[in-house]
């Protein structure tokens, strides 16, 4: 039995490698997605186009504007003399932020009175607007402290950023990409397996071989697991060696969790493959399933912000649990007890998916 299963696995892997299209699908996505997500899909907000609407001619207003212009978060691109000009620039997206300094600003600062300045934000991209608002508040707070050094603020908040002290978005994105890419590739390879046999006309030959349905299931599942783990490790190596991410956990524990995790993707892929008649149908099914799984996982949007019903649906999503494990092992050396709390729901999902896949494959082979 072992010889037959190994022969089927080798046949699948050789078939994947010989087909130029499939080979490109397996090798190119990890490289492209690492580059795109790490360099383009960033949550950092820098060089925000800033417009200045200054009605004050004093030195204090000039100093405030100089601090905004010297910050890496903002680039002063336009100046306005009237509110209509500022509104037009915001409407046309020429600027994302407008700083309005009223004409009594400098005199209020010199006299020790409460000085007011207005910040107009383009909130069509709400996350960027919130970050820009935070950067601006920090600049204004530092300016106020420097203008009146003897006046202590009523509250001082000391912050310390645990697990990501430099607030690098790649530290958050790349561990998540390990999960997303391994899921997609294990799904894709397993979904194409039986569909490719039907499309090439070799499905009937598979039926007359001495392979039993359970052996065919194992032989079709393992290539998906192997490809998924290879792609996951490509991202891990790039994250550690190229992007210099820290890894504070146990690498063997991460690999074991990835193995358990890819079983879920393979189960879904084999179930899809048993119904698909062509590889095109199988690929369409992969993206129908993969897209909501990624959205519900918390990869981009926090799960806590989702409606209750959506959050409950997301509990059957294995990506949700693997994201917690991957980010925890990369950044904080997550204890084994906490890892297992995330692993057992993932194991239940994998068992359920493989059971459904087993019935589906047996039905396709009968």
C-alpha positions as a printed NumPy array, in Angstrom:
array([[  0.   ,   0.   ,   0.   ],
       [  2.787,   2.405,   0.917],
       [  4.481,   1.778,  -2.45 ],
       [  1.249,   2.558,  -4.311],
       [  0.621,   5.746,  -2.337],
       [  4.196,   6.963,  -2.832],
       [  3.928,   6.252,  -6.559],
       [  0.726,   8.311,  -6.758],
       [  2.335,  11.166,  -4.816],
       [  5.345,  11.167,  -7.134],
       [  3.034,  11.121, -10.143],
       [  1.176,  14.16 ,  -8.791],
       [  4.334,  16.12 ,  -8.029],
       [  5.91 ,  15.312, -11.392],
       [  2.674,  16.307, -13.135],
       [  2.623,  19.632, -11.284],
       [  6.235,  20.343, -12.191],
       [  5.976,  19.283, -15.848],
       [  3.01 ,  21.526, -16.592],
       [  4.507,  25.014, -17.243],
       [  1.309,  26.83 , -16.225],
       [  0.992,  24.943, -12.953],
       [  4.701,  25.371, -12.249],
       [  4.381,  29.121, -12.665],
       [  1.309,  29.191, -10.412],
       [  3.23 ,  27.377,  -7.673],
       [  6.509,  29.312,  -7.841],
       [  5.627,  32.87 ,  -8.844],
       [  2.841,  33.788,  -6.339],
       [  4.989,  33.518,  -3.196],
       [  7.656,  35.81 ,  -4.624],
       [  5.184,  38.315,  -6.076],
       [  2.984,  38.417,  -2.976],
       [  5.901,  38.846,  -0.602],
       [  7.103,  41.842,  -2.615],
       [  3.637,  43.361,  -3.051],
       [  2.448,  42.884,   0.518],
       [  5.717,  43.881,   2.136],
       [  6.394,  46.979,   0.053],
       [  2.993,  48.118,  -1.227],
       [  0.319,  46.836,   1.179],
       [  1.554,  48.827,   4.147],
       [ -0.448,  50.381,   6.963],
       [  2.152,  53.083,   7.503],
       [  1.115,  56.623,   6.568],
       [  3.962,  58.816,   5.31 ],
       [  4.316,  61.831,   3.013],
       [  0.646,  62.773,   3.323],
       [ -0.035,  65.748,   0.997],
       [ -0.734,  68.723,   3.273],
       [ -2.247,  72.059,   2.329],
       [ -1.622,  75.165,   4.455],
       [ -4.315,  77.8  ,   4.983],
       [ -2.523,  80.378,   7.131],
       [ -4.265,  83.612,   8.146],
       [ -1.589,  84.5  ,  10.684],
       [  1.691,  86.271,   9.876],
       [  3.393,  85.671,  13.225],
       [  6.542,  83.704,  13.972],
       [  4.662,  81.124,  16.029],
       [  2.416,  80.099,  13.155],
       [  5.456,  79.877,  10.867],
       [  7.168,  77.598,  13.405],
       [  4.122,  75.324,  13.616],
       [  3.981,  75.041,   9.823],
       [  7.729,  74.358,   9.701],
       [  7.279,  71.441,  12.102],
       [  4.552,  69.932,   9.959],
       [  6.69 ,  70.345,   6.855],
       [  9.712,  68.779,   8.569],
       [  7.777,  65.714,   9.706],
       [  8.127,  62.543,   7.571],
       [  4.393,  62.075,   7.917],
       [  3.5  ,  65.198,   5.916],
       [  4.578,  66.978,   2.731],
       [  3.381,  70.558,   2.273],
       [  2.247,  70.695,  -1.349],
       [ -0.11 ,  73.695,  -1.535],
       [ -0.951,  76.975,   0.194],
       [ -4.385,  78.597,   0.276],
       [ -5.643,  82.095,   0.879],
       [ -9.356,  81.327,   1.153],
       [-11.582,  78.473,   2.398],
       [-12.919,  77.866,  -1.113],
       [ -9.441,  76.968,  -2.334],
       [ -8.922,  74.515,   0.532],
       [-12.301,  72.889,  -0.13 ],
       [-11.547,  72.513,  -3.834],
       [ -8.183,  70.889,  -3.117],
       [ -9.764,  68.38 ,  -0.697],
       [-12.574,  67.61 ,  -3.137],
       [-10.088,  66.966,  -5.954],
       [ -7.814,  64.833,  -3.69 ],
       [ -4.85 ,  67.102,  -4.375],
       [ -4.314,  67.201,  -0.617],
       [ -5.461,  64.83 ,   2.118],
       [ -5.068,  67.253,   5.017],
       [ -5.47 ,  71.019,   5.366],
       [ -3.987,  72.898,   8.329],
       [ -5.853,  76.161,   9.039],
       [ -4.071,  78.667,  11.301],
       [ -6.365,  81.601,  12.291],
       [ -5.062,  85.165,  12.378],
       [ -4.948,  85.461,  16.184],
       [ -2.923,  82.241,  16.648],
       [  0.506,  83.814,  17.306],
       [ -0.85 ,  86.489,  19.636],
       [ -2.678,  83.846,  21.686],
       [  0.485,  81.732,  21.969],
       [  2.592,  84.709,  23.08 ],
       [ -0.04 ,  85.83 ,  25.609],
       [ -0.345,  82.327,  27.063],
       [ -3.98 ,  82.007,  26.035],
       [ -5.452,  78.872,  24.484],
       [ -4.481,  78.991,  20.819],
       [ -6.565,  77.122,  18.283],
       [ -5.707,  75.652,  14.903],
       [ -7.976,  73.583,  12.676],
       [ -7.131,  70.36 ,  10.862],
       [ -9.341,  69.368,   7.919],
       [ -9.011,  65.7  ,   6.959],
       [-10.134,  63.787,   3.893],
       [-11.922,  60.92 ,   5.666],
       [-12.8  ,  58.967,   2.525],
       [ -9.899,  56.759,   3.627],
       [-10.789,  56.622,   7.294],
       [ -7.758,  54.644,   8.514],
       [ -5.305,  57.022,   6.877],
       [ -7.241,  59.999,   8.249],
       [ -7.07 ,  58.624,  11.794],
       [ -3.327,  58.02 ,  11.531],
       [ -2.72 ,  61.483,  10.068],
       [ -4.785,  62.976,  12.894],
       [ -2.63 ,  61.169,  15.44 ],
       [  0.592,  62.396,  13.833],
       [ -0.746,  65.956,  13.77 ],
       [ -1.8  ,  65.788,  17.423],
       [  1.699,  64.656,  18.37 ],
       [  3.291,  67.555,  16.444],
       [  0.933,  70.097,  18.027],
       [  1.506,  68.67 ,  21.505],
       [  5.279,  68.919,  21.142],
       [  4.922,  72.466,  19.776],
       [  2.782,  73.549,  22.737],
       [  5.246,  72.072,  25.218],
       [  8.175,  73.853,  23.547],
       [  6.342,  77.197,  23.476],
       [  5.633,  77.022,  27.218],
       [  8.322,  74.766,  28.718],
       [  7.569,  75.808,  32.28 ],
       [  3.916,  74.811,  32.067],
       [  3.548,  71.12 ,  32.84 ],
       [  0.652,  69.31 ,  31.166],
       [ -2.073,  67.923,  33.461],
       [ -1.465,  64.369,  32.224],
       [  1.564,  62.63 ,  30.789],
       [  0.984,  59.333,  28.966],
       [  4.064,  57.135,  28.656],
       [  3.652,  54.498,  25.967],
       [  5.609,  51.36 ,  25.202],
       [  4.881,  49.292,  22.099],
       [  5.22 ,  45.631,  22.981],
       [  6.106,  42.982,  20.373],
       [  6.603,  45.599,  17.62 ],
       [  8.584,  48.493,  19.121],
       [  9.211,  50.205,  15.776],
       [  5.567,  49.824,  14.64 ],
       [  6.665,  48.277,  11.334],
       [  3.627,  47.096,   9.358],
       [  5.666,  44.308,   7.722],
       [  5.967,  42.685,  11.146],
       [  2.183,  42.341,  11.077],
       [  1.705,  41.531,   7.39 ],
       [  4.35 ,  38.891,   6.656],
       [  3.411,  36.376,   9.398],
       [ -0.151,  36.637,   8.123],
       [  1.049,  36.103,   4.568],
       [  2.609,  32.791,   5.664],
       [ -0.915,  31.616,   6.545],
       [ -2.694,  33.07 ,   3.518],
       [ -0.268,  31.755,   0.918],
       [ -0.025,  28.246,   2.368],
       [ -3.835,  28.026,   2.439],
       [ -4.279,  29.195,  -1.147],
       [ -1.595,  26.886,  -2.532],
       [ -2.773,  23.788,  -0.628],
       [ -6.327,  24.567,  -1.728],
       [ -5.307,  25.099,  -5.327],
       [ -3.086,  22.035,  -5.751],
       [ -5.603,  19.655,  -4.169],
       [ -8.528,  21.213,  -6.034],
       [ -6.772,  20.705,  -9.376],
       [ -5.898,  17.058,  -8.703],
       [ -9.044,  15.147,  -9.686],
       [-10.185,  17.916, -12.029],
       [ -6.932,  17.585, -13.968],
       [ -7.461,  13.806, -14.257],
       [-10.904,  14.401, -15.758],
       [ -9.67 ,  17.117, -18.109],
       [ -6.734,  15.014, -19.373],
       [ -8.887,  11.89 , -19.751],
       [ -6.917,   9.853, -17.207],
       [ -9.657,   9.665, -14.588],
       [-10.907,   6.308, -15.887],
       [ -7.333,   4.964, -15.8  ],
       [ -7.146,   5.948, -12.151],
       [-10.31 ,   3.955, -11.471],
       [ -8.881,   0.711, -12.842],
       [ -5.638,   0.909, -10.882],
       [ -5.253,  -1.249,  -7.737],
       [ -5.42 ,   1.907,  -5.629],
       [ -8.214,   1.913,  -3.072],
       [-10.257,   5.117,  -2.485],
       [ -8.461,   5.8  ,   0.823],
       [ -5.087,   5.482,  -0.914],
       [ -6.185,   7.833,  -3.69 ],
       [ -7.343,  10.327,  -1.042],
       [ -3.959,  10.231,   0.704],
       [ -2.043,  10.345,  -2.59 ],
       [ -3.981,  13.386,  -3.741],
       [ -3.824,  15.15 ,  -0.359],
       [ -0.097,  14.953,   0.378],
       [  1.102,  16.924,  -2.7  ],
       [ -1.142,  19.813,  -1.636],
       [  0.305,  19.686,   1.865],
       [  3.875,  19.59 ,   0.505],
       [  3.339,  22.537,  -1.853],
       [  1.554,  24.537,   0.86 ],
       [  4.422,  23.999,   3.312],
       [  7.036,  24.87 ,   0.663],
       [  5.3  ,  28.165,  -0.103],
       [  4.891,  28.943,   3.593],
       [  8.598,  28.374,   4.174],
       [  9.538,  30.569,   1.222],
       [  7.727,  33.437,   2.949],
       [  9.28 ,  32.551,   6.328],
       [ 12.787,  32.573,   4.857],
       [ 12.154,  35.891,   3.078],
       [ 10.721,  37.414,   6.262],
       [ 13.678,  36.344,   8.387],
       [ 16.585,  36.898,   5.984],
       [ 15.446,  39.743,   3.722],
       [ 13.031,  41.762,   5.879],
       [ 14.83 ,  40.952,   9.155],
       [ 11.716,  40.077,  11.1  ],
       [ 12.35 ,  38.655,  14.55 ],
       [ 11.332,  35.092,  15.336],
       [ 10.961,  34.573,  19.069],
       [  9.062,  31.284,  19.147],
       [  9.71 ,  27.639,  18.325],
       [ 10.197,  27.051,  14.594],
       [  9.343,  23.335,  14.849],
       [  6.102,  24.213,  16.627],
       [  5.223,  26.632,  13.813],
       [  5.914,  23.941,  11.203],
       [  3.71 ,  21.462,  13.103],
       [  0.875,  23.991,  13.242],
       [  1.272,  24.732,   9.53 ],
       [  0.99 ,  21.02 ,   8.799],
       [ -2.243,  20.818,  10.784],
       [ -3.484,  23.989,   9.122],
       [ -2.824,  22.836,   5.55 ],
       [ -4.915,  19.73 ,   6.218],
       [ -7.965,  21.999,   6.335],
       [ -7.11 ,  23.581,   2.986],
       [ -6.464,  20.202,   1.402],
       [ -9.809,  18.882,   2.66 ],
       [-11.683,  21.788,   1.092],
       [ -9.67 ,  21.482,  -2.124],
       [-10.33 ,  17.741,  -2.534],
       [-14.043,  18.258,  -1.923],
       [-14.068,  20.928,  -4.648],
       [-12.027,  18.72 ,  -6.962],
       [-14.499,  15.843,  -6.652],
       [-17.278,  18.048,  -8.095],
       [-15.286,  20.083, -10.638],
       [-15.189,  18.795, -14.217],
       [-12.416,  21.088, -15.417],
       [ -9.42 ,  22.8  , -13.861],
       [-11.041,  26.152, -14.585],
       [-14.054,  25.199, -12.458],
       [-11.732,  24.027,  -9.694],
       [ -9.788,  27.309,  -9.687],
       [-13.026,  29.29 ,  -9.598],
       [-14.169,  27.245,  -6.615],
       [-10.876,  27.922,  -4.839],
       [-11.297,  31.676,  -5.098],
       [-14.978,  31.472,  -4.098],
       [-13.915,  29.8  ,  -0.846],
       [-10.567,  31.508,  -0.258],
       [-11.781,  35.113,  -0.501],
       [-14.32 ,  35.   ,   2.371],
       [-11.932,  32.905,   4.462],
       [ -9.269,  35.61 ,   4.187],
       [-11.75 ,  38.424,   4.891],
       [-13.231,  36.688,   7.96 ],
       [ -9.835,  35.683,   9.362],
       [ -8.766,  39.078,  10.684],
       [ -5.84 ,  39.316,   8.264],
       [ -6.691,  42.91 ,   7.301],
       [ -9.616,  43.991,   9.501],
       [ -9.795,  43.177,  13.239],
       [-12.295,  40.451,  14.108],
       [-13.446,  42.519,  17.092],
       [-14.828,  45.18 ,  14.724],
       [-17.02 ,  42.703,  12.816],
       [-20.753,  42.228,  13.54 ],
       [-21.542,  39.442,  15.976],
       [-23.071,  37.125,  13.363],
       [-20.054,  37.542,  11.074],
       [-17.691,  36.889,  13.982],
       [-19.556,  33.639,  14.764],
       [-19.298,  32.517,  11.133],
       [-15.575,  33.246,  11.245],
       [-15.099,  30.678,  14.018],
       [-15.194,  27.892,  11.444],
       [-12.4  ,  29.585,   9.495],
       [ -9.011,  27.878,  10.095],
       [ -7.118,  30.97 ,   8.892],
       [ -8.372,  32.852,  11.95 ],
       [ -6.598,  30.504,  14.358],
       [ -3.422,  30.101,  12.316],
       [ -2.989,  33.884,  12.127],
       [ -2.925,  34.091,  15.918],
       [ -0.372,  31.274,  16.114],
       [  1.917,  32.622,  13.365],
       [  1.982,  36.184,  14.666],
       [  2.37 ,  34.952,  18.222],
       [  5.333,  32.706,  17.439],
       [  7.023,  35.344,  15.288],
       [  6.698,  38.287,  17.657],
       [  6.123,  37.158,  21.222],
       [  7.229,  33.531,  21.813],
       [  3.669,  32.381,  22.405],
       [  3.496,  29.71 ,  25.146],
       [  2.574,  26.176,  24.142],
       [ -0.624,  26.334,  26.198],
       [ -1.867,  29.342,  24.213],
       [ -0.848,  27.713,  20.927],
       [ -2.88 ,  24.614,  21.778],
       [ -5.911,  26.766,  22.595],
       [ -5.833,  27.897,  18.959],
       [ -4.804,  24.493,  17.591],
       [ -7.713,  22.35 ,  18.784],
       [-10.419,  24.281,  16.837],
       [ -8.14 ,  24.073,  13.805],
       [ -7.811,  20.307,  14.311],
       [-11.605,  19.92 ,  14.472],
       [-12.011,  21.921,  11.264],
       [ -9.316,  19.828,   9.532],
       [-10.973,  16.569,  10.648],
       [-14.375,  17.765,   9.422],
       [-12.997,  18.937,   6.065],
       [-11.067,  15.717,   5.457],
       [-14.129,  13.636,   6.355],
       [-16.257,  15.58 ,   3.877],
       [-13.481,  15.257,   1.287],
       [-13.318,  11.492,   1.884],
       [-17.029,  11.058,   1.218],
       [-16.845,  13.339,  -1.818],
       [-13.859,  11.507,  -3.328],
       [-15.442,   8.105,  -2.707],
       [-18.587,   9.338,  -4.418],
       [-16.573,  10.607,  -7.393],
       [-14.709,   7.308,  -7.685],
       [-17.808,   5.12 ,  -7.375]])
